[in-house]
Amino acid sequence: MNHDERQMMQMREELLILEALLQAMDRRGEVFQAIEDSEDVDEAIQRVGQLLGLGALESRAVLDLQARRLTRDQRRKSAFRADELRALLQDG
């Protein structure tokens, strides 16, 4: 795998995580309830994944989401970066 291919793969992964975080922010009440209802972290990852239709990597990123990222400003920045990545991946 060359440098460009690795970079594209990293951008795709970043985009998947950003999209998962944005979806979790939009449904934060449901996400918090799924986490609260879980016995442990593994169950929380599974519940969040089922709720949002995410894989383990994205679900873990949602669980690792810091509360400061829930501000409108941070959400806008995440959405902007996701749009930027989509455009780069579409062009690439």
Biopython code that builds the backbone (N, CA, C, O; Angstrom):
import numpy as np
from Bio.PDB.StructureBuilder import StructureBuilder

atoms = [
    (1, "MET", "N", (0.850, -1.167, 0.000)),
    (1, "MET", "CA", (0.000, 0.000, 0.000)),
    (1, "MET", "C", (0.905, 1.243, 0.000)),
    (1, "MET", "O", (1.788, 1.383, 0.846)),
    (2, "ASN", "N", (0.668, 2.122, -0.950)),
    (2, "ASN", "CA", (1.498, 3.323, -1.037)),
    (2, "ASN", "C", (0.947, 4.427, -0.121)),
    (2, "ASN", "O", (-0.101, 4.272, 0.505)),
    (3, "HIS", "N", (1.668, 5.522, -0.062)),
    (3, "HIS", "CA", (1.326, 6.644, 0.822)),
    (3, "HIS", "C", (-0.075, 7.194, 0.536)),
    (3, "HIS", "O", (-0.850, 7.432, 1.463)),
    (4, "ASP", "N", (-0.399, 7.394, -0.743)),
    (4, "ASP", "CA", (-1.713, 7.943, -1.105)),
    (4, "ASP", "C", (-2.839, 7.009, -0.694)),
    (4, "ASP", "O", (-3.881, 7.464, -0.222)),
    (5, "GLU", "N", (-2.644, 5.718, -0.866)),
    (5, "GLU", "CA", (-3.674, 4.747, -0.480)),
    (5, "GLU", "C", (-3.874, 4.738, 1.036)),
    (5, "GLU", "O", (-5.003, 4.659, 1.520)),
    (6, "ARG", "N", (-2.768, 4.821, 1.779)),
    (6, "ARG", "CA", (-2.869, 4.876, 3.244)),
    (6, "ARG", "C", (-3.596, 6.143, 3.686)),
    (6, "ARG", "O", (-4.420, 6.120, 4.600)),
    (7, "GLN", "N", (-3.276, 7.237, 3.022)),
    (7, "GLN", "CA", (-3.914, 8.506, 3.368)),
    (7, "GLN", "C", (-5.419, 8.459, 3.085)),
    (7, "GLN", "O", (-6.215, 8.943, 3.890)),
    (8, "MET", "N", (-5.804, 7.889, 1.966)),
    (8, "MET", "CA", (-7.229, 7.763, 1.629)),
    (8, "MET", "C", (-7.933, 6.863, 2.650)),
    (8, "MET", "O", (-9.058, 7.149, 3.061)),
    (9, "MET", "N", (-7.278, 5.790, 3.052)),
    (9, "MET", "CA", (-7.859, 4.881, 4.030)),
    (9, "MET", "C", (-8.043, 5.588, 5.378)),
    (9, "MET", "O", (-9.065, 5.406, 6.039)),
    (10, "GLN", "N", (-7.069, 6.380, 5.778)),
    (10, "GLN", "CA", (-7.172, 7.132, 7.032)),
    (10, "GLN", "C", (-8.288, 8.170, 6.961)),
    (10, "GLN", "O", (-9.000, 8.388, 7.941)),
    (11, "MET", "N", (-8.440, 8.806, 5.811)),
    (11, "MET", "CA", (-9.514, 9.794, 5.655)),
    (11, "MET", "C", (-10.873, 9.117, 5.722)),
    (11, "MET", "O", (-11.802, 9.654, 6.325)),
    (12, "ARG", "N", (-11.003, 7.931, 5.102)),
    (12, "ARG", "CA", (-12.272, 7.192, 5.167)),
    (12, "ARG", "C", (-12.607, 6.816, 6.607)),
    (12, "ARG", "O", (-13.754, 6.936, 7.038)),
    (13, "GLU", "N", (-11.603, 6.363, 7.342)),
    (13, "GLU", "CA", (-11.819, 5.981, 8.739)),
    (13, "GLU", "C", (-12.206, 7.200, 9.571)),
    (13, "GLU", "O", (-13.119, 7.124, 10.393)),
    (14, "GLU", "N", (-11.524, 8.312, 9.365)),
    (14, "GLU", "CA", (-11.861, 9.541, 10.085)),
    (14, "GLU", "C", (-13.292, 9.969, 9.772)),
    (14, "GLU", "O", (-14.032, 10.379, 10.667)),
    (15, "LEU", "N", (-13.676, 9.874, 8.512)),
    (15, "LEU", "CA", (-15.029, 10.248, 8.119)),
    (15, "LEU", "C", (-16.063, 9.336, 8.785)),
    (15, "LEU", "O", (-17.084, 9.821, 9.274)),
    (16, "LEU", "N", (-15.816, 8.038, 8.811)),
    (16, "LEU", "CA", (-16.744, 7.111, 9.471)),
    (16, "LEU", "C", (-16.924, 7.480, 10.943)),
    (16, "LEU", "O", (-18.036, 7.470, 11.470)),
    (17, "ILE", "N", (-15.827, 7.801, 11.584)),
    (17, "ILE", "CA", (-15.899, 8.163, 13.000)),
    (17, "ILE", "C", (-16.633, 9.490, 13.191)),
    (17, "ILE", "O", (-17.471, 9.606, 14.086)),
    (18, "LEU", "N", (-16.332, 10.481, 12.369)),
    (18, "LEU", "CA", (-17.025, 11.770, 12.469)),
    (18, "LEU", "C", (-18.521, 11.613, 12.222)),
    (18, "LEU", "O", (-19.332, 12.211, 12.929)),
    (19, "GLU", "N", (-18.887, 10.818, 11.232)),
    (19, "GLU", "CA", (-20.308, 10.602, 10.960)),
    (19, "GLU", "C", (-20.988, 9.912, 12.142)),
    (19, "GLU", "O", (-22.125, 10.240, 12.482)),
    (20, "ALA", "N", (-20.300, 8.964, 12.767)),
    (20, "ALA", "CA", (-20.849, 8.293, 13.942)),
    (20, "ALA", "C", (-21.030, 9.282, 15.091)),
    (20, "ALA", "O", (-22.054, 9.270, 15.773)),
    (21, "LEU", "N", (-20.034, 10.136, 15.300)),
    (21, "LEU", "CA", (-20.115, 11.123, 16.379)),
    (21, "LEU", "C", (-21.251, 12.123, 16.128)),
    (21, "LEU", "O", (-21.983, 12.481, 17.051)),
    (22, "LEU", "N", (-21.389, 12.563, 14.898)),
    (22, "LEU", "CA", (-22.473, 13.495, 14.573)),
    (22, "LEU", "C", (-23.831, 12.850, 14.793)),
    (22, "LEU", "O", (-24.747, 13.481, 15.322)),
    (23, "GLN", "N", (-23.960, 11.607, 14.392)),
    (23, "GLN", "CA", (-25.219, 10.881, 14.597)),
    (23, "GLN", "C", (-25.495, 10.728, 16.096)),
    (23, "GLN", "O", (-26.632, 10.894, 16.537)),
    (24, "ALA", "N", (-24.463, 10.414, 16.873)),
    (24, "ALA", "CA", (-24.623, 10.272, 18.316)),
    (24, "ALA", "C", (-25.002, 11.599, 18.963)),
    (24, "ALA", "O", (-25.799, 11.628, 19.900)),
    (25, "MET", "N", (-24.437, 12.696, 18.469)),
    (25, "MET", "CA", (-24.778, 14.012, 18.999)),
    (25, "MET", "C", (-26.245, 14.327, 18.732)),
    (25, "MET", "O", (-26.935, 14.880, 19.588)),
    (26, "ASP", "N", (-26.709, 13.976, 17.551)),
    (26, "ASP", "CA", (-28.104, 14.237, 17.192)),
    (26, "ASP", "C", (-29.073, 13.388, 18.014)),
    (26, "ASP", "O", (-30.225, 13.772, 18.220)),
    (27, "ARG", "N", (-28.601, 12.237, 18.480)),
    (27, "ARG", "CA", (-29.464, 11.313, 19.222)),
    (27, "ARG", "C", (-28.908, 11.076, 20.624)),
    (27, "ARG", "O", (-29.021, 9.979, 21.171)),
    (28, "ARG", "N", (-28.312, 12.104, 21.190)),
    (28, "ARG", "CA", (-27.583, 11.946, 22.443)),
    (28, "ARG", "C", (-28.432, 11.387, 23.585)),
    (28, "ARG", "O", (-27.924, 10.620, 24.403)),
    (29, "GLY", "N", (-29.689, 11.748, 23.657)),
    (29, "GLY", "CA", (-30.548, 11.208, 24.718)),
    (29, "GLY", "C", (-30.647, 9.694, 24.638)),
    (29, "GLY", "O", (-30.506, 9.000, 25.645)),
    (30, "GLU", "N", (-30.890, 9.184, 23.436)),
    (30, "GLU", "CA", (-30.974, 7.735, 23.235)),
    (30, "GLU", "C", (-29.628, 7.063, 23.495)),
    (30, "GLU", "O", (-29.559, 5.983, 24.081)),
    (31, "VAL", "N", (-28.567, 7.721, 23.051)),
    (31, "VAL", "CA", (-27.224, 7.163, 23.237)),
    (31, "VAL", "C", (-26.891, 7.094, 24.719)),
    (31, "VAL", "O", (-26.411, 6.067, 25.199)),
    (32, "PHE", "N", (-27.140, 8.178, 25.450)),
    (32, "PHE", "CA", (-26.853, 8.169, 26.884)),
    (32, "PHE", "C", (-27.670, 7.097, 27.596)),
    (32, "PHE", "O", (-27.171, 6.433, 28.504)),
    (33, "GLN", "N", (-28.918, 6.927, 27.188)),
    (33, "GLN", "CA", (-29.756, 5.906, 27.820)),
    (33, "GLN", "C", (-29.213, 4.507, 27.539)),
    (33, "GLN", "O", (-29.186, 3.663, 28.435)),
    (34, "ALA", "N", (-28.784, 4.255, 26.308)),
    (34, "ALA", "CA", (-28.214, 2.951, 25.965)),
    (34, "ALA", "C", (-26.961, 2.680, 26.785)),
    (34, "ALA", "O", (-26.741, 1.555, 27.233)),
    (35, "ILE", "N", (-26.142, 3.703, 26.982)),
    (35, "ILE", "CA", (-24.921, 3.545, 27.776)),
    (35, "ILE", "C", (-25.282, 3.302, 29.239)),
    (35, "ILE", "O", (-24.730, 2.411, 29.885)),
    (36, "GLU", "N", (-26.205, 4.096, 29.749)),
    (36, "GLU", "CA", (-26.614, 3.963, 31.143)),
    (36, "GLU", "C", (-27.215, 2.590, 31.430)),
    (36, "GLU", "O", (-27.025, 2.048, 32.519)),
    (37, "ASP", "N", (-27.934, 2.026, 30.473)),
    (37, "ASP", "CA", (-28.576, 0.727, 30.648)),
    (37, "ASP", "C", (-27.608, -0.449, 30.524)),
    (37, "ASP", "O", (-27.984, -1.594, 30.778)),
    (38, "SER", "N", (-26.379, -0.171, 30.139)),
    (38, "SER", "CA", (-25.393, -1.227, 29.909)),
    (38, "SER", "C", (-24.681, -1.613, 31.201)),
    (38, "SER", "O", (-24.408, -0.775, 32.061)),
    (39, "GLU", "N", (-24.392, -2.889, 31.309)),
    (39, "GLU", "CA", (-23.692, -3.415, 32.481)),
    (39, "GLU", "C", (-22.214, -3.040, 32.475)),
    (39, "GLU", "O", (-21.636, -2.759, 33.525)),
    (40, "ASP", "N", (-21.605, -3.036, 31.290)),
    (40, "ASP", "CA", (-20.179, -2.741, 31.185)),
    (40, "ASP", "C", (-19.898, -2.091, 29.826)),
    (40, "ASP", "O", (-20.803, -1.901, 29.013)),
    (41, "VAL", "N", (-18.632, -1.758, 29.602)),
    (41, "VAL", "CA", (-18.248, -1.051, 28.384)),
    (41, "VAL", "C", (-18.540, -1.889, 27.132)),
    (41, "VAL", "O", (-19.027, -1.360, 26.133)),
    (42, "ASP", "N", (-18.249, -3.166, 27.184)),
    (42, "ASP", "CA", (-18.497, -4.009, 26.008)),
    (42, "ASP", "C", (-19.977, -4.020, 25.630)),
    (42, "ASP", "O", (-20.326, -3.950, 24.451)),
    (43, "GLU", "N", (-20.835, -4.109, 26.630)),
    (43, "GLU", "CA", (-22.269, -4.072, 26.348)),
    (43, "GLU", "C", (-22.677, -2.702, 25.822)),
    (43, "GLU", "O", (-23.521, -2.609, 24.931)),
    (44, "ALA", "N", (-22.090, -1.645, 26.360)),
    (44, "ALA", "CA", (-22.401, -0.291, 25.886)),
    (44, "ALA", "C", (-22.002, -0.130, 24.425)),
    (44, "ALA", "O", (-22.740, 0.467, 23.641)),
    (45, "ILE", "N", (-20.842, -0.657, 24.057)),
    (45, "ILE", "CA", (-20.404, -0.598, 22.658)),
    (45, "ILE", "C", (-21.398, -1.322, 21.773)),
    (45, "ILE", "O", (-21.761, -0.835, 20.702)),
    (46, "GLN", "N", (-21.833, -2.476, 22.222)),
    (46, "GLN", "CA", (-22.800, -3.249, 21.443)),
    (46, "GLN", "C", (-24.144, -2.520, 21.331)),
    (46, "GLN", "O", (-24.729, -2.456, 20.250)),
    (47, "ARG", "N", (-24.624, -1.978, 22.435)),
    (47, "ARG", "CA", (-25.919, -1.273, 22.415)),
    (47, "ARG", "C", (-25.878, -0.022, 21.533)),
    (47, "ARG", "O", (-26.800, 0.234, 20.758)),
    (48, "VAL", "N", (-24.815, 0.738, 21.660)),
    (48, "VAL", "CA", (-24.682, 1.946, 20.836)),
    (48, "VAL", "C", (-24.583, 1.553, 19.369)),
    (48, "VAL", "O", (-25.189, 2.193, 18.509)),
    (49, "GLY", "N", (-23.831, 0.513, 19.085)),
    (49, "GLY", "CA", (-23.718, 0.034, 17.711)),
    (49, "GLY", "C", (-25.060, -0.369, 17.138)),
    (49, "GLY", "O", (-25.384, -0.033, 15.998)),
    (50, "GLN", "N", (-25.841, -1.090, 17.928)),
    (50, "GLN", "CA", (-27.166, -1.512, 17.469)),
    (50, "GLN", "C", (-28.085, -0.309, 17.282)),
    (50, "GLN", "O", (-28.819, -0.227, 16.297)),
    (51, "LEU", "N", (-28.042, 0.608, 18.219)),
    (51, "LEU", "CA", (-28.903, 1.790, 18.158)),
    (51, "LEU", "C", (-28.629, 2.626, 16.913)),
    (51, "LEU", "O", (-29.554, 3.073, 16.235)),
    (52, "LEU", "N", (-27.351, 2.829, 16.623)),
    (52, "LEU", "CA", (-26.973, 3.739, 15.540)),
    (52, "LEU", "C", (-26.541, 3.028, 14.262)),
    (52, "LEU", "O", (-26.241, 3.681, 13.262)),
    (53, "GLY", "N", (-26.507, 1.693, 14.287)),
    (53, "GLY", "CA", (-26.075, 0.949, 13.107)),
    (53, "GLY", "C", (-24.589, 1.116, 12.837)),
    (53, "GLY", "O", (-24.179, 1.310, 11.692)),
    (54, "LEU", "N", (-23.781, 1.042, 13.890)),
    (54, "LEU", "CA", (-22.347, 1.279, 13.781)),
    (54, "LEU", "C", (-21.552, 0.013, 14.053)),
    (54, "LEU", "O", (-22.037, -0.925, 14.686)),
    (55, "GLY", "N", (-20.325, 0.009, 13.563)),
    (55, "GLY", "CA", (-19.382, -1.046, 13.885)),
    (55, "GLY", "C", (-18.716, -0.768, 15.222)),
    (55, "GLY", "O", (-18.961, 0.264, 15.847)),
    (56, "ALA", "N", (-17.876, -1.690, 15.652)),
    (56, "ALA", "CA", (-17.222, -1.572, 16.954)),
    (56, "ALA", "C", (-16.324, -0.333, 17.040)),
    (56, "ALA", "O", (-16.312, 0.350, 18.064)),
    (57, "LEU", "N", (-15.579, -0.040, 15.984)),
    (57, "LEU", "CA", (-14.677, 1.120, 15.998)),
    (57, "LEU", "C", (-15.458, 2.411, 16.209)),
    (57, "LEU", "O", (-15.097, 3.233, 17.051)),
    (58, "GLU", "N", (-16.524, 2.580, 15.445)),
    (58, "GLU", "CA", (-17.323, 3.795, 15.550)),
    (58, "GLU", "C", (-18.050, 3.865, 16.892)),
    (58, "GLU", "O", (-18.153, 4.935, 17.491)),
    (59, "SER", "N", (-18.555, 2.718, 17.364)),
    (59, "SER", "CA", (-19.247, 2.689, 18.662)),
    (59, "SER", "C", (-18.301, 3.057, 19.789)),
    (59, "SER", "O", (-18.676, 3.788, 20.706)),
    (60, "ARG", "N", (-17.081, 2.556, 19.725)),
    (60, "ARG", "CA", (-16.090, 2.898, 20.749)),
    (60, "ARG", "C", (-15.790, 4.401, 20.701)),
    (60, "ARG", "O", (-15.632, 5.028, 21.748)),
    (61, "ALA", "N", (-15.711, 4.976, 19.518)),
    (61, "ALA", "CA", (-15.473, 6.420, 19.391)),
    (61, "ALA", "C", (-16.612, 7.207, 20.033)),
    (61, "ALA", "O", (-16.375, 8.237, 20.665)),
    (62, "VAL", "N", (-17.839, 6.732, 19.876)),
    (62, "VAL", "CA", (-18.987, 7.393, 20.508)),
    (62, "VAL", "C", (-18.840, 7.326, 22.027)),
    (62, "VAL", "O", (-19.064, 8.322, 22.714)),
    (63, "LEU", "N", (-18.469, 6.169, 22.553)),
    (63, "LEU", "CA", (-18.286, 6.057, 23.994)),
    (63, "LEU", "C", (-17.146, 6.934, 24.498)),
    (63, "LEU", "O", (-17.179, 7.404, 25.635)),
    (64, "ASP", "N", (-16.152, 7.151, 23.669)),
    (64, "ASP", "CA", (-15.012, 7.980, 24.047)),
    (64, "ASP", "C", (-15.276, 9.475, 23.841)),
    (64, "ASP", "O", (-14.429, 10.306, 24.169)),
    (65, "LEU", "N", (-16.436, 9.812, 23.304)),
    (65, "LEU", "CA", (-16.792, 11.202, 23.031)),
    (65, "LEU", "C", (-16.726, 12.032, 24.314)),
    (65, "LEU", "O", (-17.331, 11.674, 25.325)),
    (66, "GLN", "N", (-16.003, 13.118, 24.265)),
    (66, "GLN", "CA", (-15.889, 14.007, 25.410)),
    (66, "GLN", "C", (-17.044, 15.002, 25.395)),
    (66, "GLN", "O", (-17.458, 15.469, 24.334)),
    (67, "ALA", "N", (-17.549, 15.317, 26.555)),
    (67, "ALA", "CA", (-18.715, 16.196, 26.675)),
    (67, "ALA", "C", (-18.502, 17.542, 25.991)),
    (67, "ALA", "O", (-19.459, 18.120, 25.477)),
    (68, "ARG", "N", (-17.283, 18.051, 25.972)),
    (68, "ARG", "CA", (-17.042, 19.357, 25.345)),
    (68, "ARG", "C", (-17.317, 19.334, 23.844)),
    (68, "ARG", "O", (-17.551, 20.381, 23.240)),
    (69, "ARG", "N", (-17.289, 18.140, 23.238)),
    (69, "ARG", "CA", (-17.562, 18.037, 21.807)),
    (69, "ARG", "C", (-19.047, 18.184, 21.496)),
    (69, "ARG", "O", (-19.428, 18.247, 20.327)),
    (70, "LEU", "N", (-19.888, 18.241, 22.522)),
    (70, "LEU", "CA", (-21.327, 18.374, 22.314)),
    (70, "LEU", "C", (-21.769, 19.823, 22.140)),
    (70, "LEU", "O", (-22.945, 20.081, 21.881)),
    (71, "THR", "N", (-20.848, 20.768, 22.278)),
    (71, "THR", "CA", (-21.235, 22.170, 22.074)),
    (71, "THR", "C", (-21.555, 22.405, 20.596)),
    (71, "THR", "O", (-21.076, 21.687, 19.719)),
    (72, "ARG", "N", (-22.357, 23.404, 20.348)),
    (72, "ARG", "CA", (-22.725, 23.724, 18.957)),
    (72, "ARG", "C", (-21.503, 24.025, 18.115)),
    (72, "ARG", "O", (-21.417, 23.607, 16.960)),
    (73, "ASP", "N", (-20.548, 24.757, 18.700)),
    (73, "ASP", "CA", (-19.332, 25.109, 17.976)),
    (73, "ASP", "C", (-18.554, 23.860, 17.567)),
    (73, "ASP", "O", (-18.141, 23.739, 16.414)),
    (74, "GLN", "N", (-18.355, 22.946, 18.488)),
    (74, "GLN", "CA", (-17.610, 21.727, 18.184)),
    (74, "GLN", "C", (-18.359, 20.843, 17.191)),
    (74, "GLN", "O", (-17.745, 20.196, 16.342)),
    (75, "ARG", "N", (-19.690, 20.819, 17.300)),
    (75, "ARG", "CA", (-20.473, 20.040, 16.349)),
    (75, "ARG", "C", (-20.319, 20.608, 14.945)),
    (75, "ARG", "O", (-20.172, 19.863, 13.976)),
    (76, "ARG", "N", (-20.355, 21.941, 14.844)),
    (76, "ARG", "CA", (-20.161, 22.589, 13.538)),
    (76, "ARG", "C", (-18.793, 22.251, 12.961)),
    (76, "ARG", "O", (-18.666, 21.969, 11.769)),
    (77, "LYS", "N", (-17.774, 22.282, 13.807)),
    (77, "LYS", "CA", (-16.421, 21.948, 13.348)),
    (77, "LYS", "C", (-16.342, 20.499, 12.869)),
    (77, "LYS", "O", (-15.703, 20.213, 11.857)),
    (78, "SER", "N", (-16.982, 19.597, 13.585)),
    (78, "SER", "CA", (-16.993, 18.191, 13.178)),
    (78, "SER", "C", (-17.744, 18.014, 11.858)),
    (78, "SER", "O", (-17.303, 17.271, 10.981)),
    (79, "ALA", "N", (-18.863, 18.691, 11.727)),
    (79, "ALA", "CA", (-19.641, 18.599, 10.488)),
    (79, "ALA", "C", (-18.856, 19.182, 9.313)),
    (79, "ALA", "O", (-18.872, 18.626, 8.215)),
    (80, "PHE", "N", (-18.177, 20.291, 9.544)),
    (80, "PHE", "CA", (-17.357, 20.903, 8.491)),
    (80, "PHE", "C", (-16.260, 19.942, 8.049)),
    (80, "PHE", "O", (-16.033, 19.756, 6.854)),
    (81, "ARG", "N", (-15.579, 19.330, 9.021)),
    (81, "ARG", "CA", (-14.500, 18.388, 8.689)),
    (81, "ARG", "C", (-15.048, 17.183, 7.931)),
    (81, "ARG", "O", (-14.415, 16.705, 6.990)),
    (82, "ALA", "N", (-16.217, 16.690, 8.332)),
    (82, "ALA", "CA", (-16.832, 15.563, 7.626)),
    (82, "ALA", "C", (-17.137, 15.955, 6.180)),
    (82, "ALA", "O", (-16.874, 15.178, 5.262)),
    (83, "ASP", "N", (-17.683, 17.143, 5.972)),
    (83, "ASP", "CA", (-17.961, 17.622, 4.608)),
    (83, "ASP", "C", (-16.671, 17.742, 3.805)),
    (83, "ASP", "O", (-16.621, 17.383, 2.629)),
    (84, "GLU", "N", (-15.640, 18.246, 4.452)),
    (84, "GLU", "CA", (-14.344, 18.402, 3.798)),
    (84, "GLU", "C", (-13.801, 17.029, 3.363)),
    (84, "GLU", "O", (-13.317, 16.871, 2.242)),
    (85, "LEU", "N", (-13.890, 16.049, 4.260)),
    (85, "LEU", "CA", (-13.408, 14.701, 3.935)),
    (85, "LEU", "C", (-14.220, 14.068, 2.809)),
    (85, "LEU", "O", (-13.660, 13.428, 1.918)),
    (86, "ARG", "N", (-15.535, 14.246, 2.851)),
    (86, "ARG", "CA", (-16.377, 13.706, 1.773)),
    (86, "ARG", "C", (-15.951, 14.269, 0.418)),
    (86, "ARG", "O", (-15.850, 13.535, -0.565)),
    (87, "ALA", "N", (-15.705, 15.575, 0.377)),
    (87, "ALA", "CA", (-15.288, 16.215, -0.876)),
    (87, "ALA", "C", (-13.928, 15.690, -1.328)),
    (87, "ALA", "O", (-13.734, 15.415, -2.512)),
    (88, "LEU", "N", (-12.995, 15.551, -0.403)),
    (88, "LEU", "CA", (-11.674, 15.035, -0.753)),
    (88, "LEU", "C", (-11.742, 13.592, -1.262)),
    (88, "LEU", "O", (-11.078, 13.230, -2.233)),
    (89, "LEU", "N", (-12.543, 12.793, -0.597)),
    (89, "LEU", "CA", (-12.672, 11.387, -0.995)),
    (89, "LEU", "C", (-13.404, 11.258, -2.335)),
    (89, "LEU", "O", (-13.099, 10.367, -3.127)),
    (90, "GLN", "N", (-14.350, 12.128, -2.579)),
    (90, "GLN", "CA", (-15.082, 12.106, -3.862)),
    (90, "GLN", "C", (-14.157, 12.504, -4.990)),
    (90, "GLN", "O", (-14.232, 11.940, -6.082)),
    (91, "ASP", "N", (-13.281, 13.471, -4.743)),
    (91, "ASP", "CA", (-12.339, 13.916, -5.777)),
    (91, "ASP", "C", (-11.201, 12.930, -5.979)),
    (91, "ASP", "O", (-10.639, 12.822, -7.069)),
    (92, "GLY", "N", (-10.864, 12.202, -4.893)),
    (92, "GLY", "CA", (-9.721, 11.285, -4.943)),
    (92, "GLY", "C", (-10.102, 9.962, -5.467)),
    (92, "GLY", "O", (-9.256, 9.074, -5.574)),
]
sb = StructureBuilder()
sb.init_structure("model")
sb.init_model(0)
sb.init_chain("A")
sb.init_seg("    ")
for serial, (resi, resn, name, xyz) in enumerate(atoms, 1):
    if name == "N":
        sb.init_residue(resn, " ", resi, " ")
    sb.init_atom(name, np.array(xyz, "f"), 0.0, 1.0, " ", f" {name:<3s}", serial, name[0])
structure = sb.get_structure()
